[in-house]
Structure formats: structure tokens, C-alpha cells
Amino acid sequence: MDKTQKNPRVSVSHYLDTAGDLKVEIERAGKCKFSAIVVPVVHWRFDREFAREPLRSKHGQFTRSDLLLSSGDWMNKVICRVSDSTALDAPIEGVRRQAEQALLQEMSFAQHLAHQGYLYTRLSGSNCVNFARTIVSCLSRIMLIEVPLTNPKSTQHTWRSDVNGEDPPAVEDTWNWWNTFRSHADYNPNLKVALELTADVPRKSEMYRWLGEPVDAVVLPANIFITNARNYPVLSKAHQSIVTMLYRTFSCHFIVKANPSDGHLAHYVDYIKHIVESNYVNEPMQGYDDVLEIPLQPLYDNLDSNTYEIFELDPVKYIRYQDAIEQALRDRVPDEQVAEAKPTIVMVVGGGRGPLVRAALNASVKAERPVKVYVIEKNPNAIVTLTALIEEMWKDRNVELISTDMREFSPPEKADILVSELLGSFGDNELSPECLDGAQKHLKDDGVYNQVRSLERVGHLKDRVVSSRHMEQMYVAYLKNVYHIADPQALFEFVHPNRSVDPIDNSRYKVLRFKASLDCVLNGFQGHFDTVLYKDIQLSIHPFTHDVGLVSWFSMFIPLTEPVQVKAGEEIVIHIWRCVASHKVWYEWSLASPTLTHVHNINGRGHPIWK
């Protein structure tokens, strides 16, 4: 899907048990507005037998020729379905080997046809180790693994219990089918989920767990539709909400399982598109979904113009800063003292391209309090922009530009208000404590910071796996394809100005304990922050208090080297350190339960933050 478009592009395919004539079926599907068909790669008319020692010189035809369609049609209009036989994990060796040979033959031919297209198969249980092994041994394309949303046996057992008056026996969760399969397949990134909706709807917590999986398609069988007053098939409200949630998270495509003779085929397509389009929300951060980015180090590196521009487009952040500065100005100079008051000294440490300066000047006008603004900026390229702004837009305002590092700055006078936006996605990961502690010597004894307190929080999550060699690097990410195992907890807190101890120690250590409510896989932790700018004026990327429209910060992803299987009710215990040296700051983290891991990023070997 094009991430920049305003309306969703919805693709719907038609699942067929078999196809007598591929060209006819593709044409029929097209007339019904389907974009592709899902068909077995092996035609049912062709029998296959595998001898123990097959003759290498003789190759029998086992399916239709690829010349029936062009390569473009095979890739774009056909999803090749391969065998899902449970015989692949049969206890009888001869049966198992024949099933392996059949699947390998189908996989080879399907990938020969598909080029950059999709393959398709189905899971029917957790006894699938040889099935997974056989598939990944030769997989080079994207393969959709159909998994039912709920176990079909649960409905059968419920009906029998109603008849017999007994409690239904426990049935295996279908998420465990998928988790077992992908674990045996070593989390192969070419494996995607085709999640088949069922008549039964799971609990919300179980549904949310699927949001952490690589769902690429949603399968809609005809039997889950109900008939409305106009005799058209529609989905229940519960199923509609699931479709909407899955599309918003994955921008997935849809597969309809319906008989070719069903007179409502075109209606299924129109109806699915209607549900998606009527509930579609064009998010401002589309295109950044689940992209792992290395955090900025603005204290060590100079930001470029594009980065500044992205931050300046935030519709919330600078309004909050302006409100905080205005309130601080009013508190510094009461109404009855305005006439005789000298200008309030506002010091902007890290001026960038001027948005905080603009916020301070606007606050001065709104509060009707005069200010003198010192702008301290170390980036020589940003100095060019600030100089132009002062000469062209602020020449009648009391603004003085100083090109230096804030830690080396010796101001001609101390500040009443010190303003900074050094917050990172994890609160202090852009070294705001080190910078603001160093700058507080420029603040009057009764002066105020425009960022008085920041609090980091950590929640744990299940996310897609990152290559192990990059697992000791924290990442900034706008996480959508994620399952949050438990609510976030407070981690580290920093208060400014910090006059409590001398020398100031910004190293930290804490142990956090979480509990899993469902079986799941732990791949890492998610860090957030909330901060008090002044009094009750705050900024937050905490999931429960996230400011609407605040887009300057994504959350921090703190990965583990290997995925950790977690059982329902188990405690998850993590140790986290913030370490400080003369030339760098770094985080270390280690899992203590439900399994032990090594200490990640020890001595900052994977992710140092340079001073």
C-alpha cells in the first residue's frame, strides 16, 4: 500500500478449492472485482507416486504447464497453494518421506511460477516440526501460513458440553500452533500469517496478541457472514471491528473463501472495501510504521536541515513550550509589577532553527512581559538560519545569538528562565541531564527550567525479530505491529535544576517486574517518557497519556538478543542500568526471568551515546 495516499487501497483475492481452467477462473474473479485467486499448485487430475529410489532420467508431469499463463499473471493473479498434509509429521517413516517429497516438489514448482509472488499453506495443529523444517529448507519466496483465529474444536466441545451438561475440555490455542511453527522455522522473515476469521470471536487480549505477529492477509470464509434485511451477506459488529483493527495495523490484503457459484462474490469485495474505507484513519506517521531507526545524538552530531524541519512540523510540542514559558513569565512578574519590570532573561540552550525562540517571543507578547532572549547553539549550519531570522524577523526584538556549546558558555548575566528541548525518546537518551546540569550554573537561584522533571517508563512487548548482531543497539520506532504484554512502569526520574547533591550523579539502576497474562514471545522492551515543562503543563509519549498530535518522538525499542518464550502467569524481570563515563553515557540491560540472559550493551559496546 502507498503510505502517502489519503484513501486505502484494498486488495481482495478469491480462495478456490480447485480450478479446472485457470484462465476461466482468473477472468471470472476479475469480473467479480477480485485481484487474484488462491489455487493448489498441483492439479487434482495428476497423480504422483514416489519410489524409494526415483529414476533420475525420468521426470513425469505432475501438474499443469507454466505456459498456460504469462509470468506476470502467475506473479500477480495467482497465489500458489501447496500441500498442508499432516502426514509430514506422521510417525510412519514411509508416509512421512513421501509427504516430504510431495511438498518439496510443490514448493519448487510454486517458486518457479511465483517469482516475486506469494505461496500459501495451512496449519492444522502444533504437531508441525517436520512441516516447518521442510518448508524453510527450500523457501525463497513469501509464504502465507493460514491459521484460524480460534480452534474449530472449541465449538464442537462447547456444543457437546451443552448437551451433556459437562465443562468443555481445554483446547489448544491456535496462536500456539503458529508460535510452534515459526519457532521451528527459526523466525524466518518470509513466513507471514494469513489469519482466518472464525464464527467464534476470541477475547480482546487474545486478539491483541495477534497484533504482534506478521499478519499479511485476513481470510474471510463465507460461513462467518450473516444475511441482512436486504438479503446481502454482512459481518457482525465484532467481526467488523476485527477487520478494521487488522487493516489499521497491517494494511493487509483479504482472501474470501466462497463457492464460485455463490451469487454474492462481487458483493463480498464491495462490502470488505466499504468496511475498510469507512473506518480508515490517515495517520500522520504512516510510512514510519515499525521502522527501526538509530537514535539521534544531537550533542555529538550536528542535525541536518531535514531533521530540523520534521521536528518543527510538530503541531503540539512548541505550543506546549510557549504555554509553559508564558505561565512562567506571568509568575515571575505579577500584574502589578509589569510597568516597572525589567526584561525577563530567557536562555534557550540548543536553539536549532529557532522554534523555541519563536515560542519565547510569542509567550512574551501574550503575557505582555518584556524578555531578553539569549540563544545558544553549537551547530554552525543552524547559526546561519538563526542569524537570518534575527536580522529579518526579530531585528526589533531583544534577541542575542551566541555560537558555542552550552556546556562551555559563560553568559554576561544569569537566566530567569532556561529553555531546552533535549528530550529523547527515552527521556534522557540525548543526554539532557548532563547538559542541563551543566547549564544550571547559568540560572539564577530562583530561576526556573522550562523542563523541570522527566520520567522514563518501560513496558515490555512482543515485536518482530531484529538480526541478532544488532540486538545491543537501542532503536527509535513507531511501533504498530506489536503486542504489549503488560502496562508500562516508571523507571528513571530526573529533576531540574538539580541542586540536591554535589557532584551530581546521573547514573541509575533499577529492577522492574512484569507478569504475562497469556502465552507470548518476548523480543524486547519499549521505553517512553513523560515530562513536566512547568507546573501542570506536560508532554507525554506514555501510551496512556500520549498527547494527541505529538509526533516529535517515537518510543524506544530495547531489544533482546534472542526471543524468549513466556508462559501465562510467568514473571518477567529486567535489570536496567544507566551508566556514565567522562566521554560517554550508555544503557545496559539484562533479563533475569523467565530465563537468564547476558548483560546487553556492556560498557556501551553496541550503543554508546557520546558526550
Secondary structure, DSSP 8 states (H G I E B T S, - for coil): --TT-SS----EEEE-S--S-HHHHHHHHHHTT-SEEEEESS-TT------SS--TT-----S--GGGS-HHHHHHHEEEE----GGGG-SSHHHHHHHHHHHHHHHHHHHHHHTTSEEEEE---S--HHHHHHHHTT--SEEEEEEESS-HHHHHHHHHHHHHT--------HHHHHHHHHHHTTT-TTEEEEEE--SS---HHHHHHHTTS-EEEEEEEGGG-EE-TTS-EE--HHHHHHHHHHHHHH--EEEEE--TT-TTHHHHHHHHHHHHHHT----TTTT-BT--B----TTTS---HHHHHHHHT-TTHHHHHHHHHHHHHHHHS-GGGTTT---EEEEEES-TTSHHHHHHHHHHHHHT--EEEEEEE--HHHHHHHHHHHHHTSTTS-EEEEES-GGG---SS-EEEEE----BTTBSTT-HHHHHHHHGGGEEEEEEES--EEEEEEEEEEE----GGGTTS-EEEB--SEEE-S--EEEEEEESS--SSSS----EEEEEEEE-SS-EEEEEEEEEEEEEEETTEEEE--TTT--TT--S--EEEEEEEEEEEE-TT-EEEEEEEEEE-SSEEEEEEEEEESS----BTGGGSS--EE-
